[in-house]
Amino acid sequence: MNTSCKPNGKERTDLFERLTIKWKIMLLSVGIVLFSLIIGSLIMAGGIIRITETQLGQRLMTTARTVATIPNVQKSIQEPDGWKVIQPTANSLRVVNDVTYIVVLNRERVRYSDPLDERVGTVFMDPAVDEAYAEHSYFQKVKGEMGTALRAYVPIMDDQHQQVGVVLVGRVMPDVWGILYSERNNIALTFFFSLLFGVWGSYQLARHMKKQMLDLEPDEIARILVERTATFHAMHEGVIAIDNRERITIFNDRAKQIFGIEGEVLGKHIRSVLHDTRLPEVLELRQNFTNTEIHVGNTLLWSNRFLIKVEEKIVGAIAIFQDRTEVARMAEELTGVKEFVGALRVQNHEHMNHLHTIAGLLQLHQHEKALTYLFEVNEQQEELTSFLTTRIMDENLSGLLIGKVSRGRELGIRVVIDRRSHLERFPAYMDHHNFVLILGNLIENAFDSLECIERGDKEIMISIEQDEEICSILVEDNGIGMDEEMRRRMLERGYSTKERAHRGLGLHLVHQLVNKGGGELVCHSARGEGASFLITFPMWEVESHEEGSRSHSRTDYGRRSDGSGNQQAVH
C-alpha cells in the first residue's frame, strides 16, 4: 500500500497550526467588525433618540401654537367661567394630536384646562412657566408625576397683541428601548448590511494583504525576518541597504566594523551616518555598480551596489562591501617582489655578459683592454649606486631603479635618472610598496612603447623630486605614444593594446594608488611622439580621492630639462 501521499505527524501538526491561525485571524476580523458595529449602533441609538426628541418637540410646539391661536380660547381665557369652553376643546385636541396633556393658564396662572378635571381652577406653581409669561415660546424636558416628559410653552395673545395666558402641551417620553423598538426594522437592516459588508471587506483586505506578503502566514514572515537578520549579521561582508527615501533598512555588524559605526542606525538617513558609501547615487542614477574599489580613509573596499526592485518598481538599493586592504597590501608586496626578481635576473644576465667579454679579452691576451673594460663597468655601476644611495633614501626603490637601468641596457634603451632626483620620505598614505608598484608599471609601459618603434635613440627619463609640500614622479619616453582613444581609456581595468594575457592592469593599479595617496596623475602624449606621466602627491594628510576624480589626459607632450635645455641625468 502506497502511503507516500499521506501526511505524517509533523505535517498534520503544521496543517492544524495553519488552520488554527487562519481561524484566529478570521475570528479576530469578525470580532473587530462586531465591536465596530456595537459602537456604531450605540452612536446610532443616541442619534435616533435625539432625532425623536427633536421631532416630538416640534410637534408639541405646533400643537401648543394651534391652541394659542384658537379665537374661543383667546376670548374665554379672559372670562371667569371660560374653562367651560376651553376644557372640552383642549381634551379634544389632546386626543387628536396624541399628547399626554394640554394645560391652559390665564394671567394669574389659574388652570382653565387639565387632563385631571379636579385640577381645573387651581394655580399652576411650576416656575418653569415663568419665561412663557415673558412672551417666549420654547420647549424643555421635565420630570413629573408620570415620568420624564417633553413640554412646549407658548404664550396666548389677544387681538391687541396683549398676553392673556399660556398654553402648556406635554407628552411623556418613551423609554430608550421603546424608541429603539419603534425603529427596530431600520436598525436591523442597517446592522445586517453593515455586518455583511464589514465581513466581506475584512476578507478582501486579508486576501490582499496575504497576496502582498507572498501568501506567507504571519509566523512564516516573522521566522523569515529573524533568519534574514541573523544571516546578514553572520556574513563576513558588510551589507548596507536603504529604501527609496535613503533611510537605512539593513546595516549588519560587519559593515559597522568596517566603517567604525556604533549603536543602532536603522531608520536613519544614510547621509547622516556615512558620507562616502556612494550608495545613494545608485538611486539617483538608477543603475548598478559592480566590482568597484572605494577608498574610505586608509581602508580599501571592494563594492557591489545594486538596485532593489519589486515588480519592476525601485524600492531601494543595497551595497555589499569587502575589506580588501590586507589583500591589496599583499598584492603590492608580491608585485614588488616580482620587480626585484626581474631586476636580479637582468643584473645576472648583464654580469654574465660582462664576464664573457672579460673572459674573451683574456683569452685573446688583451689583458690591458680587459682591465680597462672592468674598470669602466665598475665605475658606471658605482656611480649609479652612489647616486641612488645618496639621493633616494629607500633601498627598495634604489634597487628597482638599478634593475630597470640594467634592463634598459639589455633592451638597447637608455634609461636616464634625473640628477635632481631625491626622496627623503614617502607622502601620507604611501610606502615603498606603493612607489615600487607605481614606478615599476610606468617604466615597464615605457619599455613596451619603445619596443614597438624603430629608432636609434630610445630613451626613458625618470625623475623623483620632493619638497615640503609635494612629491612628484615623472616617467617620460620617446616611444610610440598614444592617440585620443587610448588616452581616454588607458586607466580602465583590462584595457590594453597588447593581445597578451594579463594586460591592462598596470595603469589601472597605478591610478588606484594615486587616488589612495590623494595625488594627481597627468598624461601628455601624442601618437608617434612618446608619452609623459607626471604624478604628484601632497606631503600632508588629505582625504583620498574617489576613483576617477583627479586623473587627466592631455594631448601635448614635453620633456623636462634644466634652464639651459640640457638634461642633467645619470644612467
LINJONOR-V657574 format. One record per pair of residues at least 4 apart in sequence whose C-alpha atoms are under 8 Angstrom apart, sorted by the first residue. I is the first residue (numbers start at 1). J is the second residue. Records with the same first field share a line. If there is no record, write none. Layout:
BEGIN
I->J / J
END
This chain:
BEGIN
7->11 / 12
8->12
9->13
10->14
11->15
12->16
13->17
14->18
15->19
16->20
17->21
18->22 / 217
19->23
20->24
21->25
22->26
23->27
24->28
25->29
26->30 / 203
27->31
28->32
29->33 / 199 / 202
30->34 / 199 / 202
31->35
32->36
33->37 / 195 / 198 / 199
34->38 / 195
35->39
36->40
37->41 / 191 / 194 / 195
38->42
39->43
40->44
41->45 / 191
42->46
43->47
44->48
45->49 / 180
46->50
47->51
48->52 / 179 / 180
49->53 / 176 / 179
50->54
51->55
52->56 / 179
53->57 / 150
54->58
55->59
56->60 / 150
57->61 / 139 / 150 / 151 / 152
58->62
59->63
60->64 / 99 / 151 / 152 / 169 / 170 / 171
61->65 / 138 / 139 / 152 / 153 / 154 / 169
62->66
63->67 / 97 / 169
64->68 / 102 / 152 / 153 / 154 / 167 / 168 / 169
65->69 / 154 / 167
66->70
67->73 / 90 / 167
68->73 / 74 / 154 / 155 / 156 / 157 / 166 / 167
69->73 / 74 / 156 / 157
70->74
71->75
72->76 / 85 / 86
73->77 / 85 / 86
74->78 / 156 / 157 / 158 / 164
75->79 / 158
76->81 / 82 / 83 / 85 / 86
77->82 / 83 / 86 / 105 / 106 / 112 / 164 / 165
78->82 / 106 / 164
82->86 / 112
83->87 / 112 / 113 / 120
84->88
85->89
86->90 / 104 / 112 / 113
87->91 / 112 / 113 / 114
88->92
89->93
90->94 / 102 / 103 / 113
91->95 / 102 / 115
92->96
93->97
94->98 / 99 / 100 / 101 / 102
95->99
99->169 / 170 / 171
100->115 / 169 / 170 / 171 / 172
101->114 / 115 / 168 / 169 / 170 / 171
102->113 / 114 / 115 / 167 / 168 / 169 / 170
103->111 / 112 / 113 / 114 / 115 / 167 / 168 / 169
104->111 / 112 / 113 / 114 / 165 / 166 / 167 / 168
105->109 / 110 / 111 / 112 / 113 / 124 / 165 / 166 / 167
106->110 / 111 / 112 / 164 / 165 / 166
107->133 / 163 / 164 / 165 / 166
108->123
109->123 / 124 / 125 / 165
110->120 / 121 / 122 / 123 / 124
111->119 / 120 / 121 / 122 / 123 / 124
112->120 / 121
113->117 / 120
114->119 / 120
116->120
129->133 / 153
130->134
131->135 / 136
132->136 / 137 / 138 / 153 / 154 / 155 / 166
133->155 / 163 / 165 / 166
135->154 / 155 / 163
136->153 / 154 / 155
137->152 / 153 / 154 / 155
138->152 / 153 / 154
139->150 / 151 / 152 / 153
140->150 / 151 / 152
141->148 / 149 / 150 / 151
142->148 / 149 / 150 / 151
143->147 / 148 / 149
144->148 / 149
146->172
147->172 / 173
148->172 / 173
149->170 / 171 / 172 / 173
150->170 / 171 / 172 / 173
151->168 / 169 / 170 / 171
152->168 / 169 / 170
153->166 / 167 / 168 / 169
154->166 / 167 / 168
155->163 / 164 / 165 / 166 / 167
156->163 / 164 / 165 / 166 / 167
157->161 / 162 / 163 / 164 / 165
158->162 / 163 / 164
174->178 / 179
175->179
176->180
177->181
178->182
179->183
180->184 / 187
183->187
184->188
185->189
186->190
187->191
188->192
189->193
190->194
191->195
192->196
193->197
194->198
195->199
196->200
197->201
198->202
199->203
200->204
201->205
202->206
203->207
204->208
205->209
206->210
207->211
208->212
209->213
210->214 / 215 / 216 / 217
211->215
213->221
216->220 / 221
217->221
218->222
219->223
220->224
221->225
222->226
223->227
224->228
225->229
226->230
227->231
228->232
229->233
230->234
231->235
232->239 / 252
233->252 / 253 / 254
234->253
235->254
236->254
237->254 / 255 / 320 / 321 / 322 / 323
238->251 / 252 / 253 / 254 / 255 / 256 / 258 / 320 / 321 / 322
239->250 / 251 / 252 / 254 / 255 / 318 / 319 / 320 / 321
240->248 / 249 / 250 / 251 / 252 / 255 / 318 / 319 / 320
241->248 / 249 / 250 / 251 / 316 / 317 / 318 / 319
242->246 / 247 / 248 / 249 / 250 / 270 / 316 / 317 / 318
243->247 / 248 / 249 / 315 / 316 / 317
244->283 / 314 / 315 / 316 / 317
245->316
246->269 / 270 / 271 / 280 / 316
247->266 / 267 / 268 / 269 / 270
248->265 / 266 / 267 / 268 / 269 / 270
249->266 / 267
250->266
251->255 / 256 / 265 / 266
252->256
253->257
254->258
255->259 / 261 / 321
256->260 / 261 / 262
257->261
258->323
265->273
268->272 / 273
269->273
270->274 / 275 / 280
271->275
276->296
278->282
279->283 / 305 / 317 / 318 / 319
280->284 / 317
281->285 / 286
282->286 / 287 / 288 / 289 / 305 / 306 / 307 / 317
283->287 / 307 / 316 / 317
286->307
287->306 / 307
288->304 / 305 / 306 / 307
289->303 / 304 / 305 / 306
290->303 / 304 / 305 / 306
291->302 / 303 / 304
292->302 / 303 / 304
293->300 / 301 / 302 / 303 / 547
294->300 / 301 / 302 / 303 / 546 / 547
295->299 / 300 / 301 / 516 / 544 / 545 / 546
296->300 / 301 / 544
297->543 / 544
298->429 / 516
299->323 / 324 / 325
300->323 / 324 / 325 / 328
301->321 / 322 / 323 / 324 / 325
302->321 / 322 / 323 / 324
303->319 / 320 / 321 / 322
304->319 / 320 / 321
305->317 / 318 / 319 / 320
306->317 / 318 / 319
307->314 / 315 / 316 / 317 / 318
308->314 / 315 / 316 / 317 / 318
309->313 / 314 / 315 / 316
310->314 / 315
324->328
325->329
326->330
327->331
328->332
329->333
330->334
331->335
332->336 / 433 / 434 / 437
333->337 / 433
334->338
335->339 / 437
336->340 / 433 / 436 / 437
337->341
338->342
339->343 / 400 / 436 / 440
340->344 / 399 / 400 / 403
341->345
342->346 / 403
343->347 / 399 / 400 / 402 / 403 / 404 / 406 / 407
344->348 / 403
345->349
346->350 / 403 / 406 / 407 / 410
347->351 / 403 / 406 / 407
348->352
349->353
350->354 / 406 / 410
351->355
352->356
353->357
354->358
355->359
356->360
357->361 / 370
358->362 / 370 / 373 / 374
359->363
360->364
361->365 / 366 / 367 / 369 / 370
362->366 / 367 / 370
366->370
367->371
368->372
369->373
370->374
371->375
372->376
373->377
374->378
375->379
376->380
377->381
378->382
379->383
380->384
381->385
382->386
383->387
384->388 / 402 / 570 / 571
385->389 / 398 / 402
386->390
387->391
388->392 / 393 / 398
389->393 / 394 / 395 / 398
391->421 / 422 / 423 / 424
392->397 / 398 / 421 / 422 / 423 / 424
393->422 / 423 / 424 / 425
394->398 / 423 / 432
395->399
396->400 / 432 / 436
397->401 / 432 / 435 / 436
398->402
399->403
400->404 / 436 / 440
401->405
402->406
403->407
404->408 / 415 / 443
405->409 / 414 / 415 / 416 / 571
406->410
407->411
408->412 / 413 / 414 / 415 / 447
409->413 / 414 / 415
412->458
413->447 / 450 / 457 / 458 / 459 / 460
414->457 / 458 / 459 / 460 / 571
415->459 / 460 / 461 / 462 / 571
416->459 / 460 / 461 / 462 / 569 / 570 / 571
417->421 / 461 / 462 / 463 / 569 / 570 / 571
418->461 / 462 / 463 / 464 / 567 / 568 / 569 / 570
419->568 / 569 / 570
420->463 / 464 / 465 / 568 / 569
421->463 / 464 / 465
422->464 / 465 / 466
423->464 / 465 / 466
424->466
426->430 / 431 / 432 / 471 / 539
427->431 / 470 / 471 / 517 / 537 / 538 / 539 / 540
428->517 / 538 / 539 / 540 / 541 / 542
429->516 / 517 / 541
430->434 / 435 / 516 / 517
431->435
432->436
433->437
434->438 / 513
435->439
436->440
437->441 / 510
438->442 / 509 / 510 / 513
439->443 / 475
440->444
441->445 / 506 / 507 / 510
442->446 / 475 / 506 / 507 / 533
443->447 / 460 / 475
444->448
445->449 / 506
446->450 / 460 / 476 / 477 / 479
447->451
448->452
449->453 / 477 / 479 / 480 / 481 / 530
450->454 / 458 / 477 / 478 / 479 / 480
451->479
452->479 / 480
453->479 / 480
458->477 / 478 / 479
459->477 / 478
460->475 / 476 / 477 / 478
461->474 / 475 / 476 / 477
462->473 / 474 / 475 / 476
463->472 / 473 / 474 / 475
464->471 / 472 / 473 / 474
465->471 / 472 / 473
466->470 / 471 / 472
467->471
468->539
469->538 / 539 / 540
470->536 / 537 / 538 / 539
471->536 / 537 / 538 / 539
472->534 / 535 / 536 / 537
473->533 / 534 / 535 / 536
474->532 / 533 / 534 / 535
475->532 / 533 / 534
476->530 / 531 / 532 / 533 / 559
477->530 / 531 / 532
478->529 / 530 / 531
479->528 / 529 / 530 / 531
480->527 / 528 / 529 / 530 / 531
481->525 / 526 / 527 / 528 / 529 / 530 / 531
482->486 / 487 / 525 / 526 / 527 / 528 / 530 / 531
483->487 / 525 / 526 / 527
484->488 / 526 / 555
485->489
486->490
487->523 / 525 / 553 / 554
488->553
489->495
490->495 / 496 / 507 / 508
491->495 / 507 / 508 / 511
492->504 / 508
493->504 / 505 / 508
494->502 / 503 / 504 / 505
495->503 / 504 / 505
496->503 / 504
498->503
499->503
504->508
505->509
506->510
507->511
508->512
509->513
510->514
511->515 / 521 / 551
512->516 / 547
513->517
514->518 / 519 / 520 / 521 / 535 / 537
515->519 / 520 / 544 / 545 / 546 / 547 / 550
516->544 / 545
517->537 / 538 / 544
518->537 / 538 / 542 / 543 / 544 / 545
519->535 / 536 / 537 / 538 / 545 / 550
520->535 / 536 / 537 / 550 / 551
521->533 / 534 / 535 / 536 / 550 / 551 / 552
522->533 / 534 / 535 / 551 / 552 / 553 / 554
523->531 / 532 / 533 / 534 / 552 / 553 / 554
524->531 / 532 / 533 / 553 / 554 / 555 / 556 / 557 / 558
525->529 / 530 / 531 / 532 / 554 / 555 / 556 / 557
526->530 / 531 / 555 / 556 / 557
529->557
530->557
531->557
532->557 / 558 / 559
538->542
545->549 / 550
560->567
561->565 / 566 / 567 / 568
562->566 / 567 / 568
END
